[in-house]
């Protein structure tokens, strides 16, 4: 199974930690955050991962190499300039030649979402795209996804 992890941001809210270290490389429990994420994905059979890089890409490439030490195959695509979420996904898909089912993740989110169950749901529904959502008390910082009664997305309301 293939995955894309968006790890190109500068992590400005974590400064000074991220002045010379990409946010995905900041240690959490003595390992770079991205190591935890890759292990989680591998545990759900996502073993062909492309990282979308922009800020300090060599620090990530030097640490992870081809991914074999982490039980996955890693590919790297470096955005020529910061492209935002949708732009990065489009750029990576074009550069890496993605077709078929692919998971896409922001590279700064810890979750225990059952990705295997999500994939099963996606396939049963015959969906083109499936998105994982979580309710929050105050969505003003995040935006809202309005849904139809059957769960289909009606529209996105930006923050």
N, CA, C and O atoms as a GROMACS GRO file, in nm:
protein
  636
    1UNK      N    1   0.085  -0.118   0.000
    1UNK     CA    2   0.000   0.000   0.000
    1UNK      C    3   0.090   0.124   0.000
    1UNK      O    4   0.196   0.125   0.062
    2UNK      N    5   0.045   0.226  -0.070
    2UNK     CA    6   0.124   0.349  -0.084
    2UNK      C    7   0.072   0.459   0.007
    2UNK      O    8  -0.046   0.466   0.040
    3UNK      N    9   0.165   0.546   0.045
    3UNK     CA   10   0.129   0.661   0.127
    3UNK      C   11   0.214   0.781   0.091
    3UNK      O   12   0.326   0.768   0.042
    4UNK      N   13   0.159   0.898   0.116
    4UNK     CA   14   0.231   1.024   0.103
    4UNK      C   15   0.227   1.090   0.239
    4UNK      O   16   0.122   1.098   0.302
    5UNK      N   17   0.342   1.138   0.285
    5UNK     CA   18   0.347   1.216   0.408
    5UNK      C   19   0.400   1.354   0.373
    5UNK      O   20   0.507   1.367   0.314
    6UNK      N   21   0.323   1.456   0.408
    6UNK     CA   22   0.360   1.594   0.382
    6UNK      C   23   0.445   1.645   0.498
    6UNK      O   24   0.395   1.669   0.608
    7UNK      N   25   0.574   1.662   0.472
    7UNK     CA   26   0.667   1.704   0.577
    7UNK      C   27   0.753   1.821   0.531
    7UNK      O   28   0.872   1.826   0.563
    8UNK      N   29   0.694   1.914   0.456
    8UNK     CA   30   0.772   2.022   0.398
    8UNK      C   31   0.771   2.152   0.475
    8UNK      O   32   0.846   2.243   0.441
    9UNK      N   33   0.688   2.163   0.577
    9UNK     CA   34   0.675   2.290   0.649
    9UNK      C   35   0.798   2.325   0.731
    9UNK      O   36   0.880   2.240   0.762
   10UNK      N   37   0.807   2.453   0.766
   10UNK     CA   38   0.923   2.502   0.841
   10UNK      C   39   0.908   2.487   0.992
   10UNK      O   40   1.006   2.504   1.064
   11UNK      N   41   0.790   2.457   1.041
   11UNK     CA   42   0.773   2.440   1.184
   11UNK      C   43   0.802   2.566   1.263
   11UNK      O   44   0.865   2.561   1.369
   12UNK      N   45   0.755   2.680   1.212
   12UNK     CA   46   0.790   2.808   1.273
   12UNK      C   47   0.740   2.822   1.416
   12UNK      O   48   0.801   2.892   1.496
   13UNK      N   49   0.630   2.756   1.451
   13UNK     CA   50   0.579   2.766   1.589
   13UNK      C   51   0.664   2.689   1.688
   13UNK      O   52   0.646   2.702   1.809
   14UNK      N   53   0.756   2.608   1.639
   14UNK     CA   54   0.846   2.533   1.728
   14UNK      C   55   0.985   2.596   1.736
   14UNK      O   56   1.077   2.537   1.793
   15UNK      N   57   1.001   2.713   1.679
   15UNK     CA   58   1.132   2.779   1.686
   15UNK      C   59   1.167   2.802   1.832
   15UNK      O   60   1.076   2.833   1.910
   16UNK      N   61   1.289   2.791   1.875
   16UNK     CA   62   1.411   2.774   1.798
   16UNK      C   63   1.445   2.627   1.766
   16UNK      O   64   1.547   2.601   1.702
   17UNK      N   65   1.362   2.531   1.811
   17UNK     CA   66   1.392   2.390   1.785
   17UNK      C   67   1.409   2.361   1.637
   17UNK      O   68   1.488   2.275   1.599
   18UNK      N   69   1.335   2.432   1.553
   18UNK     CA   70   1.332   2.401   1.411
   18UNK      C   71   1.416   2.497   1.326
   18UNK      O   72   1.400   2.500   1.204
   19UNK      N   73   1.503   2.572   1.387
   19UNK     CA   74   1.590   2.661   1.308
   19UNK      C   75   1.684   2.580   1.219
   19UNK      O   76   1.712   2.619   1.106
   20UNK      N   77   1.730   2.468   1.270
   20UNK     CA   78   1.823   2.384   1.193
   20UNK      C   79   1.779   2.239   1.186
   20UNK      O   80   1.856   2.152   1.147
   21UNK      N   81   1.655   2.214   1.226
   21UNK     CA   82   1.602   2.078   1.229
   21UNK      C   83   1.458   2.081   1.176
   21UNK      O   84   1.376   2.156   1.229
   22UNK      N   85   1.426   2.001   1.074
   22UNK     CA   86   1.287   1.999   1.027
   22UNK      C   87   1.194   1.946   1.137
   22UNK      O   88   1.232   1.858   1.214
   23UNK      N   89   1.074   1.999   1.142
   23UNK     CA   90   0.979   1.961   1.247
   23UNK      C   91   0.962   1.809   1.258
   23UNK      O   92   0.954   1.759   1.370
   24UNK      N   93   0.956   1.732   1.148
   24UNK     CA   94   0.938   1.587   1.162
   24UNK      C   95   1.057   1.517   1.228
   24UNK      O   96   1.046   1.401   1.267
   25UNK      N   97   1.169   1.587   1.241
   25UNK     CA   98   1.287   1.527   1.304
   25UNK      C   99   1.300   1.565   1.451
   25UNK      O  100   1.393   1.519   1.518
   26UNK      N  101   1.209   1.647   1.503
   26UNK     CA  102   1.212   1.682   1.644
   26UNK      C  103   1.186   1.555   1.724
   26UNK      O  104   1.090   1.483   1.696
   27UNK      N  105   1.270   1.526   1.823
   27UNK     CA  106   1.254   1.400   1.898
   27UNK      C  107   1.130   1.398   1.988
   27UNK      O  108   1.101   1.494   2.060
   28UNK      N  109   1.061   1.286   1.982
   28UNK     CA  110   0.950   1.255   2.073
   28UNK      C  111   0.984   1.119   2.132
   28UNK      O  112   0.996   1.021   2.058
   29UNK      N  113   0.998   1.112   2.262
   29UNK     CA  114   1.039   0.990   2.332
   29UNK      C  115   1.166   0.934   2.266
   29UNK      O  116   1.173   0.816   2.231
   30UNK      N  117   1.265   1.021   2.251
   30UNK     CA  118   1.400   0.986   2.206
   30UNK      C  119   1.411   0.939   2.061
   30UNK      O  120   1.514   0.884   2.021
   31UNK      N  121   1.306   0.959   1.982
   31UNK     CA  122   1.312   0.927   1.839
   31UNK      C  123   1.248   1.040   1.760
   31UNK      O  124   1.154   1.103   1.809
   32UNK      N  125   1.296   1.065   1.639
   32UNK     CA  126   1.229   1.167   1.558
   32UNK      C  127   1.080   1.134   1.541
   32UNK      O  128   1.042   1.019   1.522
   33UNK      N  129   0.998   1.237   1.547
   33UNK     CA  130   0.855   1.220   1.533
   33UNK      C  131   0.822   1.134   1.412
   33UNK      O  132   0.736   1.045   1.419
   34UNK      N  133   0.889   1.159   1.300
   34UNK     CA  134   0.860   1.088   1.176
   34UNK      C  135   0.886   0.938   1.188
   34UNK      O  136   0.821   0.859   1.119
   35UNK      N  137   0.977   0.897   1.272
   35UNK     CA  138   0.999   0.752   1.294
   35UNK      C  139   0.874   0.688   1.352
   35UNK      O  140   0.834   0.579   1.310
   36UNK      N  141   0.812   0.755   1.448
   36UNK     CA  142   0.689   0.703   1.507
   36UNK      C  143   0.581   0.688   1.400
   36UNK      O  144   0.509   0.588   1.394
   37UNK      N  145   0.571   0.790   1.317
   37UNK     CA  146   0.467   0.789   1.214
   37UNK      C  147   0.491   0.679   1.111
   37UNK      O  148   0.397   0.609   1.073
   38UNK      N  149   0.613   0.663   1.067
   38UNK     CA  150   0.644   0.558   0.970
   38UNK      C  151   0.616   0.419   1.028
   38UNK      O  152   0.564   0.333   0.959
   39UNK      N  153   0.650   0.397   1.153
   39UNK     CA  154   0.622   0.269   1.218
   39UNK      C  155   0.471   0.243   1.224
   39UNK      O  156   0.426   0.131   1.201
   40UNK      N  157   0.395   0.346   1.255
   40UNK     CA  158   0.250   0.334   1.260
   40UNK      C  159   0.193   0.295   1.124
   40UNK      O  160   0.109   0.206   1.114
   41UNK      N  161   0.240   0.363   1.019
   41UNK     CA  162   0.191   0.332   0.885
   41UNK      C  163   0.230   0.190   0.844
   41UNK      O  164   0.148   0.116   0.790
   42UNK      N  165   0.354   0.152   0.871
   42UNK     CA  166   0.400   0.018   0.837
   42UNK      C  167   0.315  -0.088   0.907
   42UNK      O  168   0.289  -0.194   0.851
   43UNK      N  169   0.272  -0.059   1.029
   43UNK     CA  170   0.186  -0.150   1.104
   43UNK      C  171   0.050  -0.173   1.038
   43UNK      O  172  -0.018  -0.270   1.069
   44UNK      N  173   0.012  -0.083   0.948
   44UNK     CA  174  -0.114  -0.096   0.874
   44UNK      C  175  -0.089  -0.134   0.728
   44UNK      O  176  -0.178  -0.119   0.644
   45UNK      N  177   0.031  -0.182   0.698
   45UNK     CA  178   0.060  -0.230   0.563
   45UNK      C  179   0.096  -0.121   0.463
   45UNK      O  180   0.107  -0.149   0.344
   46UNK      N  181   0.115   0.000   0.509
   46UNK     CA  182   0.156   0.109   0.420
   46UNK      C  183   0.308   0.108   0.421
   46UNK      O  184   0.372   0.162   0.512
   47UNK      N  185   0.365   0.046   0.318
   47UNK     CA  186   0.509   0.021   0.320
   47UNK      C  187   0.584   0.083   0.202
   47UNK      O  188   0.703   0.060   0.184
   48UNK      N  189   0.513   0.161   0.121
   48UNK     CA  190   0.573   0.233   0.008
   48UNK      C  191   0.534   0.379   0.027
   48UNK      O  192   0.425   0.421  -0.012
   49UNK      N  193   0.624   0.456   0.087
   49UNK     CA  194   0.592   0.590   0.134
   49UNK      C  195   0.676   0.694   0.061
   49UNK      O  196   0.798   0.680   0.048
   50UNK      N  197   0.608   0.798   0.013
   50UNK     CA  198   0.677   0.911  -0.046
   50UNK      C  199   0.666   1.029   0.049
   50UNK      O  200   0.557   1.064   0.093
   51UNK      N  201   0.779   1.089   0.079
   51UNK     CA  202   0.781   1.206   0.165
   51UNK      C  203   0.788   1.331   0.078
   51UNK      O  204   0.876   1.343  -0.008
   52UNK      N  205   0.698   1.423   0.102
   52UNK     CA  206   0.698   1.552   0.033
   52UNK      C  207   0.778   1.649   0.119
   52UNK      O  208   0.734   1.687   0.227
   53UNK      N  209   0.895   1.687   0.070
   53UNK     CA  210   0.988   1.768   0.147
   53UNK      C  211   1.000   1.908   0.088
   53UNK      O  212   0.972   1.930  -0.030
   54UNK      N  213   1.041   2.002   0.172
   54UNK     CA  214   1.073   2.136   0.122
   54UNK      C  215   1.181   2.198   0.211
   54UNK      O  216   1.286   2.238   0.161
   55UNK      N  217   1.157   2.205   0.341
   55UNK     CA  218   1.247   2.270   0.436
   55UNK      C  219   1.351   2.169   0.487
   55UNK      O  220   1.315   2.066   0.544
   56UNK      N  221   1.477   2.198   0.467
   56UNK     CA  222   1.589   2.114   0.513
   56UNK      C  223   1.571   1.966   0.475
   56UNK      O  224   1.576   1.879   0.562
   57UNK      N  225   1.549   1.937   0.349
   57UNK     CA  226   1.520   1.799   0.309
   57UNK      C  227   1.634   1.701   0.334
   57UNK      O  228   1.609   1.583   0.359
   58UNK      N  229   1.757   1.748   0.328
   58UNK     CA  230   1.870   1.656   0.345
   58UNK      C  231   1.876   1.596   0.485
   58UNK      O  232   1.922   1.483   0.501
   59UNK      N  233   1.831   1.668   0.585
   59UNK     CA  234   1.832   1.614   0.723
   59UNK      C  235   1.743   1.490   0.732
   59UNK      O  236   1.776   1.395   0.802
   60UNK      N  237   1.631   1.493   0.662
   60UNK     CA  238   1.539   1.379   0.664
   60UNK      C  239   1.595   1.265   0.581
   60UNK      O  240   1.596   1.150   0.625
   61UNK      N  241   1.643   1.295   0.460
   61UNK     CA  242   1.698   1.191   0.372
   61UNK      C  243   1.817   1.120   0.436
   61UNK      O  244   1.829   0.998   0.428
   62UNK      N  245   1.905   1.198   0.500
   62UNK     CA  246   2.024   1.139   0.564
   62UNK      C  247   1.985   1.044   0.677
   62UNK      O  248   2.050   0.941   0.696
   63UNK      N  249   1.882   1.076   0.750
   63UNK     CA  250   1.841   0.992   0.862
   63UNK      C  251   1.772   0.863   0.816
   63UNK      O  252   1.800   0.755   0.868
   64UNK      N  253   1.682   0.875   0.718
   64UNK     CA  254   1.598   0.761   0.680
   64UNK      C  255   1.649   0.680   0.562
   64UNK      O  256   1.612   0.563   0.548
   65UNK      N  257   1.732   0.738   0.478
   65UNK     CA  258   1.782   0.665   0.361
   65UNK      C  259   1.669   0.608   0.279
   65UNK      O  260   1.570   0.676   0.252
   66UNK      N  261   1.683   0.483   0.238
   66UNK     CA  262   1.580   0.421   0.154
   66UNK      C  263   1.463   0.364   0.234
   66UNK      O  264   1.369   0.311   0.176
   67UNK      N  265   1.470   0.376   0.367
   67UNK     CA  266   1.361   0.330   0.453
   67UNK      C  267   1.371   0.186   0.497
   67UNK      O  268   1.295   0.143   0.584
   68UNK      N  269   1.464   0.110   0.440
   68UNK     CA  270   1.470  -0.034   0.470
   68UNK      C  271   1.494  -0.062   0.618
   68UNK      O  272   1.447  -0.163   0.670
   69UNK      N  273   1.566   0.024   0.687
   69UNK     CA  274   1.590   0.004   0.831
   69UNK      C  275   1.461   0.020   0.912
   69UNK      O  276   1.455  -0.018   1.028
   70UNK      N  277   1.359   0.076   0.848
   70UNK     CA  278   1.230   0.097   0.915
   70UNK      C  279   1.120   0.010   0.856
   70UNK      O  280   1.002   0.027   0.887
   71UNK      N  281   1.159  -0.084   0.771
   71UNK     CA  282   1.064  -0.179   0.715
   71UNK      C  283   0.975  -0.124   0.605
   71UNK      O  284   0.870  -0.180   0.576
   72UNK      N  285   1.018  -0.013   0.543
   72UNK     CA  286   0.939   0.047   0.436
   72UNK      C  287   1.031   0.088   0.321
   72UNK      O  288   1.154   0.088   0.335
   73UNK      N  289   0.970   0.122   0.209
   73UNK     CA  290   1.044   0.181   0.098
   73UNK      C  291   1.012   0.330   0.100
   73UNK      O  292   0.895   0.369   0.093
   74UNK      N  293   1.114   0.412   0.110
   74UNK     CA  294   1.093   0.557   0.111
   74UNK      C  295   1.138   0.619  -0.020
   74UNK      O  296   1.243   0.585  -0.074
   75UNK      N  297   1.056   0.711  -0.068
   75UNK     CA  298   1.090   0.793  -0.183
   75UNK      C  299   1.080   0.938  -0.136
   75UNK      O  300   1.009   0.970  -0.040
   76UNK      N  301   1.151   1.024  -0.204
   76UNK     CA  302   1.154   1.165  -0.165
   76UNK      C  303   1.120   1.252  -0.285
   76UNK      O  304   1.174   1.232  -0.394
   77UNK      N  305   1.033   1.348  -0.264
   77UNK     CA  306   1.004   1.449  -0.364
   77UNK      C  307   1.021   1.584  -0.295
   77UNK      O  308   0.959   1.609  -0.191
   78UNK      N  309   1.104   1.669  -0.352
   78UNK     CA  310   1.130   1.800  -0.292
   78UNK      C  311   1.054   1.905  -0.372
   78UNK      O  312   1.075   1.922  -0.492
   79UNK      N  313   0.965   1.975  -0.304
   79UNK     CA  314   0.891   2.084  -0.367
   79UNK      C  315   0.989   2.197  -0.400
   79UNK      O  316   1.074   2.231  -0.317
   80UNK      N  317   0.978   2.256  -0.519
   80UNK     CA  318   1.068   2.365  -0.554
   80UNK      C  319   1.045   2.490  -0.469
   80UNK      O  320   1.138   2.566  -0.443
   81UNK      N  321   0.920   2.511  -0.427
   81UNK     CA  322   0.882   2.618  -0.335
   81UNK      C  323   0.767   2.564  -0.252
   81UNK      O  324   0.700   2.470  -0.295
   82UNK      N  325   0.743   2.620  -0.134
   82UNK     CA  326   0.629   2.572  -0.054
   82UNK      C  327   0.499   2.583  -0.133
   82UNK      O  328   0.466   2.690  -0.185
   83UNK      N  329   0.424   2.473  -0.140
   83UNK     CA  330   0.306   2.467  -0.225
   83UNK      C  331   0.176   2.452  -0.148
   83UNK      O  332   0.069   2.448  -0.208
   84UNK      N  333   0.182   2.444  -0.016
   84UNK     CA  334   0.060   2.420   0.060
   84UNK      C  335   0.017   2.275   0.047
   84UNK      O  336   0.077   2.197  -0.027
   85UNK      N  337  -0.088   2.240   0.119
   85UNK     CA  338  -0.131   2.100   0.124
   85UNK      C  339  -0.172   2.045  -0.012
   85UNK      O  340  -0.116   1.946  -0.058
   86UNK      N  341  -0.268   2.108  -0.076
   86UNK     CA  342  -0.318   2.056  -0.204
   86UNK      C  343  -0.211   2.060  -0.312
   86UNK      O  344  -0.198   1.967  -0.391
   87UNK      N  345  -0.133   2.168  -0.315
   87UNK     CA  346  -0.027   2.180  -0.415
   87UNK      C  347   0.079   2.072  -0.397
   87UNK      O  348   0.127   2.015  -0.495
   88UNK      N  349   0.114   2.043  -0.272
   88UNK     CA  350   0.214   1.940  -0.245
   88UNK      C  351   0.163   1.802  -0.286
   88UNK      O  352   0.238   1.724  -0.344
   89UNK      N  353   0.037   1.773  -0.257
   89UNK     CA  354  -0.019   1.643  -0.296
   89UNK      C  355  -0.017   1.628  -0.448
   89UNK      O  356   0.023   1.524  -0.501
   90UNK      N  357  -0.061   1.732  -0.517
   90UNK     CA  358  -0.063   1.727  -0.664
   90UNK      C  359   0.079   1.710  -0.719
   90UNK      O  360   0.101   1.631  -0.811
   91UNK      N  361   0.174   1.783  -0.663
   91UNK     CA  362   0.312   1.777  -0.709
   91UNK      C  363   0.370   1.637  -0.686
   91UNK      O  364   0.432   1.579  -0.776
   92UNK      N  365   0.351   1.584  -0.567
   92UNK     CA  366   0.404   1.450  -0.535
   92UNK      C  367   0.340   1.345  -0.625
   92UNK      O  368   0.410   1.258  -0.678
   93UNK      N  369   0.210   1.352  -0.643
   93UNK     CA  370   0.142   1.252  -0.726
   93UNK      C  371   0.196   1.257  -0.869
   93UNK      O  372   0.212   1.152  -0.932
   94UNK      N  373   0.223   1.375  -0.920
   94UNK     CA  374   0.278   1.388  -1.054
   94UNK      C  375   0.421   1.338  -1.064
   94UNK      O  376   0.456   1.269  -1.159
   95UNK      N  377   0.502   1.372  -0.966
   95UNK     CA  378   0.643   1.333  -0.967
   95UNK      C  379   0.661   1.184  -0.943
   95UNK      O  380   0.747   1.120  -1.004
   96UNK      N  381   0.582   1.127  -0.853
   96UNK     CA  382   0.598   0.987  -0.815
   96UNK      C  383   0.511   0.893  -0.898
   96UNK      O  384   0.523   0.771  -0.886
   97UNK      N  385   0.424   0.948  -0.981
   97UNK     CA  386   0.342   0.863  -1.068
   97UNK      C  387   0.237   0.784  -0.994
   97UNK      O  388   0.215   0.667  -1.026
   98UNK      N  389   0.172   0.843  -0.895
   98UNK     CA  390   0.072   0.771  -0.817
   98UNK      C  391  -0.054   0.747  -0.897
   98UNK      O  392  -0.105   0.836  -0.966
   99UNK      N  393  -0.102   0.626  -0.888
   99UNK     CA  394  -0.234   0.592  -0.938
   99UNK      C  395  -0.285   0.484  -0.844
   99UNK      O  396  -0.207   0.407  -0.788
  100UNK      N  397  -0.412   0.479  -0.827
  100UNK     CA  398  -0.468   0.380  -0.735
  100UNK      C  399  -0.479   0.436  -0.594
  100UNK      O  400  -0.453   0.554  -0.570
  101UNK      N  401  -0.516   0.350  -0.504
  101UNK     CA  402  -0.542   0.391  -0.366
  101UNK      C  403  -0.413   0.433  -0.297
  101UNK      O  404  -0.314   0.361  -0.298
  102UNK      N  405  -0.418   0.551  -0.237
  102UNK     CA  406  -0.302   0.608  -0.168
  102UNK      C  407  -0.350   0.682  -0.044
  102UNK      O  408  -0.443   0.762  -0.052
  103UNK      N  409  -0.288   0.657   0.068
  103UNK     CA  410  -0.314   0.734   0.190
  103UNK      C  411  -0.231   0.861   0.185
  103UNK      O  412  -0.117   0.859   0.139
  104UNK      N  413  -0.286   0.972   0.233
  104UNK     CA  414  -0.214   1.100   0.242
  104UNK      C  415  -0.224   1.149   0.386
  104UNK      O  416  -0.332   1.151   0.445
  105UNK      N  417  -0.109   1.188   0.442
  105UNK     CA  418  -0.102   1.232   0.581
  105UNK      C  419  -0.028   1.363   0.594
  105UNK      O  420   0.069   1.388   0.523
  106UNK      N  421  -0.074   1.446   0.686
  106UNK     CA  422   0.010   1.556   0.731
  106UNK      C  423   0.115   1.496   0.822
  106UNK      O  424   0.086   1.405   0.900
  107UNK      N  425   0.236   1.545   0.812
  107UNK     CA  426   0.346   1.483   0.884
  107UNK      C  427   0.364   1.529   1.026
  107UNK      O  428   0.472   1.513   1.084
  108UNK      N  429   0.261   1.587   1.086
  108UNK     CA  430   0.275   1.635   1.223
  108UNK      C  431   0.155   1.596   1.310
  108UNK      O  432   0.117   1.669   1.401
  109UNK      N  433   0.097   1.480   1.279
  109UNK     CA  434  -0.023   1.438   1.351
  109UNK      C  435  -0.003   1.300   1.412
  109UNK      O  436   0.026   1.203   1.341
  110UNK      N  437  -0.019   1.291   1.544
  110UNK     CA  438  -0.024   1.162   1.610
  110UNK      C  439  -0.169   1.115   1.607
  110UNK      O  440  -0.260   1.194   1.635
  111UNK      N  441  -0.191   0.990   1.573
  111UNK     CA  442  -0.327   0.936   1.571
  111UNK      C  443  -0.323   0.787   1.602
  111UNK      O  444  -0.220   0.721   1.587
  112UNK      N  445  -0.435   0.737   1.645
  112UNK     CA  446  -0.449   0.592   1.661
  112UNK      C  447  -0.562   0.541   1.571
  112UNK      O  448  -0.617   0.434   1.593
  113UNK      N  449  -0.594   0.619   1.470
  113UNK     CA  450  -0.697   0.581   1.375
  113UNK      C  451  -0.665   0.445   1.315
  113UNK      O  452  -0.550   0.417   1.278
  114UNK      N  453  -0.766   0.360   1.306
  114UNK     CA  454  -0.747   0.227   1.247
  114UNK      C  455  -0.749   0.241   1.095
  114UNK      O  456  -0.855   0.239   1.032
  115UNK      N  457  -0.631   0.255   1.038
  115UNK     CA  458  -0.619   0.277   0.894
  115UNK      C  459  -0.667   0.156   0.814
  115UNK      O  460  -0.719   0.172   0.703
  116UNK      N  461  -0.650   0.039   0.868
  116UNK     CA  462  -0.696  -0.082   0.800
  116UNK      C  463  -0.848  -0.079   0.786
  116UNK      O  464  -0.902  -0.110   0.680
  117UNK      N  465  -0.917  -0.042   0.894
  117UNK     CA  466  -1.063  -0.031   0.889
  117UNK      C  467  -1.106   0.081   0.796
  117UNK      O  468  -1.206   0.069   0.725
  118UNK      N  469  -1.031   0.191   0.794
  118UNK     CA  470  -1.064   0.302   0.705
  118UNK      C  471  -1.053   0.260   0.558
  118UNK      O  472  -1.138   0.294   0.476
  119UNK      N  473  -0.949   0.185   0.527
  119UNK     CA  474  -0.932   0.135   0.390
  119UNK      C  475  -1.046   0.040   0.353
  119UNK      O  476  -1.099   0.047   0.242
  120UNK      N  477  -1.083  -0.048   0.445
  120UNK     CA  478  -1.196  -0.138   0.419
  120UNK      C  479  -1.324  -0.059   0.392
  120UNK      O  480  -1.398  -0.092   0.299
  121UNK      N  481  -1.350   0.043   0.472
  121UNK     CA  482  -1.468   0.127   0.453
  121UNK      C  483  -1.464   0.195   0.316
  121UNK      O  484  -1.564   0.196   0.243
  122UNK      N  485  -1.349   0.250   0.283
  122UNK     CA  486  -1.331   0.318   0.154
  122UNK      C  487  -1.365   0.225   0.037
  122UNK      O  488  -1.435   0.263  -0.057
  123UNK      N  489  -1.315   0.106   0.045
  123UNK     CA  490  -1.339   0.009  -0.063
  123UNK      C  491  -1.485  -0.036  -0.068
  123UNK      O  492  -1.543  -0.047  -0.175
  124UNK      N  493  -1.544  -0.063   0.048
  124UNK     CA  494  -1.686  -0.104   0.052
  124UNK      C  495  -1.776   0.005  -0.003
  124UNK      O  496  -1.874  -0.024  -0.071
  125UNK      N  497  -1.743   0.131   0.026
  125UNK     CA  498  -1.825   0.243  -0.019
  125UNK      C  499  -1.805   0.273  -0.167
  125UNK      O  500  -1.884   0.346  -0.227
  126UNK      N  501  -1.700   0.218  -0.226
  126UNK     CA  502  -1.670   0.248  -0.365
  126UNK      C  503  -1.636   0.395  -0.386
  126UNK      O  504  -1.661   0.451  -0.492
  127UNK      N  505  -1.580   0.456  -0.284
  127UNK     CA  506  -1.552   0.600  -0.286
  127UNK      C  507  -1.429   0.632  -0.370
  127UNK      O  508  -1.338   0.549  -0.385
  128UNK      N  509  -1.427   0.752  -0.425
  128UNK     CA  510  -1.308   0.801  -0.494
  128UNK      C  511  -1.209   0.856  -0.391
  128UNK      O  512  -1.088   0.840  -0.406
  129UNK      N  513  -1.262   0.919  -0.287
  129UNK     CA  514  -1.180   0.978  -0.181
  129UNK      C  515  -1.251   0.953  -0.049
  129UNK      O  516  -1.373   0.962  -0.041
  130UNK      N  517  -1.174   0.923   0.054
  130UNK     CA  518  -1.227   0.909   0.189
  130UNK      C  519  -1.143   0.997   0.279
  130UNK      O  520  -1.020   0.998   0.268
  131UNK      N  521  -1.207   1.070   0.368
  131UNK     CA  522  -1.136   1.160   0.458
  131UNK      C  523  -1.172   1.124   0.602
  131UNK      O  524  -1.288   1.094   0.632
  132UNK      N  525  -1.074   1.127   0.688
  132UNK     CA  526  -1.099   1.102   0.829
  132UNK      C  527  -1.123   1.236   0.897
  132UNK      O  528  -1.045   1.330   0.881
  133UNK      N  529  -1.231   1.244   0.972
  133UNK     CA  530  -1.267   1.367   1.042
  133UNK      C  531  -1.280   1.338   1.191
  133UNK      O  532  -1.302   1.224   1.232
  134UNK      N  533  -1.264   1.441   1.270
  134UNK     CA  534  -1.284   1.425   1.414
  134UNK      C  535  -1.362   1.544   1.466
  134UNK      O  536  -1.336   1.658   1.427
  135UNK      N  537  -1.458   1.520   1.553
  135UNK     CA  538  -1.534   1.633   1.608
  135UNK      C  539  -1.450   1.711   1.709
  135UNK      O  540  -1.370   1.653   1.783
  136UNK      N  541  -1.469   1.840   1.711
  136UNK     CA  542  -1.405   1.926   1.810
  136UNK      C  543  -1.510   2.019   1.868
  136UNK      O  544  -1.610   2.050   1.802
  137UNK      N  545  -1.489   2.063   1.992
  137UNK     CA  546  -1.586   2.150   2.057
  137UNK      C  547  -1.598   2.284   1.985
  137UNK      O  548  -1.709   2.333   1.964
  138UNK      N  549  -1.486   2.343   1.948
  138UNK     CA  550  -1.486   2.474   1.883
  138UNK      C  551  -1.410   2.463   1.751
  138UNK      O  552  -1.287   2.466   1.750
  139UNK      N  553  -1.481   2.451   1.640
  139UNK     CA  554  -1.416   2.431   1.510
  139UNK      C  555  -1.361   2.560   1.447
  139UNK      O  556  -1.309   2.555   1.336
  140UNK      N  557  -1.372   2.675   1.514
  140UNK     CA  558  -1.331   2.800   1.452
  140UNK      C  559  -1.183   2.803   1.415
  140UNK      O  560  -1.144   2.878   1.326
  141UNK      N  561  -1.102   2.725   1.481
  141UNK     CA  562  -0.959   2.720   1.448
  141UNK      C  563  -0.930   2.621   1.336
  141UNK      O  564  -0.818   2.619   1.283
  142UNK      N  565  -1.028   2.540   1.299
  142UNK     CA  566  -1.002   2.431   1.205
  142UNK      C  567  -1.086   2.438   1.078
  142UNK      O  568  -1.043   2.388   0.974
  143UNK      N  569  -1.201   2.497   1.084
  143UNK     CA  570  -1.294   2.488   0.973
  143UNK      C  571  -1.390   2.372   0.997
  143UNK      O  572  -1.379   2.299   1.095
  144UNK      N  573  -1.485   2.357   0.906
  144UNK     CA  574  -1.591   2.258   0.922
  144UNK      C  575  -1.609   2.183   0.790
  144UNK      O  576  -1.593   2.239   0.682
  145UNK      N  577  -1.642   2.055   0.802
  145UNK     CA  578  -1.678   1.976   0.686
  145UNK      C  579  -1.826   1.943   0.701
  145UNK      O  580  -1.865   1.865   0.788
  146UNK      N  581  -1.907   2.002   0.615
  146UNK     CA  582  -2.050   1.972   0.617
  146UNK      C  583  -2.072   1.842   0.540
  146UNK      O  584  -2.014   1.821   0.433
  147UNK      N  585  -2.157   1.756   0.596
  147UNK     CA  586  -2.179   1.625   0.536
  147UNK      C  587  -2.326   1.601   0.504
  147UNK      O  588  -2.415   1.658   0.566
  148UNK      N  589  -2.348   1.516   0.405
  148UNK     CA  590  -2.481   1.468   0.374
  148UNK      C  591  -2.517   1.362   0.478
  148UNK      O  592  -2.428   1.312   0.548
  149UNK      N  593  -2.645   1.327   0.491
  149UNK     CA  594  -2.683   1.224   0.590
  149UNK      C  595  -2.609   1.090   0.571
  149UNK      O  596  -2.588   1.018   0.668
  150UNK      N  597  -2.570   1.058   0.447
  150UNK     CA  598  -2.501   0.931   0.423
  150UNK      C  599  -2.350   0.941   0.445
  150UNK      O  600  -2.277   0.845   0.421
  151UNK      N  601  -2.302   1.058   0.490
  151UNK     CA  602  -2.160   1.074   0.519
  151UNK      C  603  -2.079   1.141   0.409
  151UNK      O  604  -1.964   1.178   0.432
  152UNK      N  605  -2.137   1.156   0.290
  152UNK     CA  606  -2.063   1.222   0.182
  152UNK      C  607  -2.041   1.369   0.217
  152UNK      O  608  -2.124   1.431   0.284
  153UNK      N  609  -1.928   1.422   0.172
  153UNK     CA  610  -1.895   1.562   0.198
  153UNK      C  611  -1.983   1.652   0.112
  153UNK      O  612  -1.990   1.635  -0.010
  154UNK      N  613  -2.049   1.746   0.176
  154UNK     CA  614  -2.130   1.845   0.104
  154UNK      C  615  -2.041   1.964   0.067
  154UNK      O  616  -2.042   2.010  -0.047
  155UNK      N  617  -1.963   2.014   0.166
  155UNK     CA  618  -1.871   2.125   0.138
  155UNK      C  619  -1.778   2.145   0.257
  155UNK      O  620  -1.805   2.101   0.369
  156UNK      N  621  -1.669   2.212   0.227
  156UNK     CA  622  -1.572   2.252   0.329
  156UNK      C  623  -1.594   2.399   0.359
  156UNK      O  624  -1.604   2.481   0.268
  157UNK      N  625  -1.603   2.433   0.487
  157UNK     CA  626  -1.616   2.572   0.530
  157UNK      C  627  -1.486   2.607   0.601
  157UNK      O  628  -1.459   2.559   0.711
  158UNK      N  629  -1.406   2.690   0.537
  158UNK     CA  630  -1.274   2.723   0.591
  158UNK      C  631  -1.284   2.804   0.718
  158UNK      O  632  -1.383   2.873   0.742
  159UNK      N  633  -1.179   2.795   0.799
  159UNK     CA  634  -1.176   2.870   0.925
  159UNK      C  635  -1.173   3.019   0.902
  159UNK      O  636  -1.171   3.096   0.998
   0.00000   0.00000   0.00000
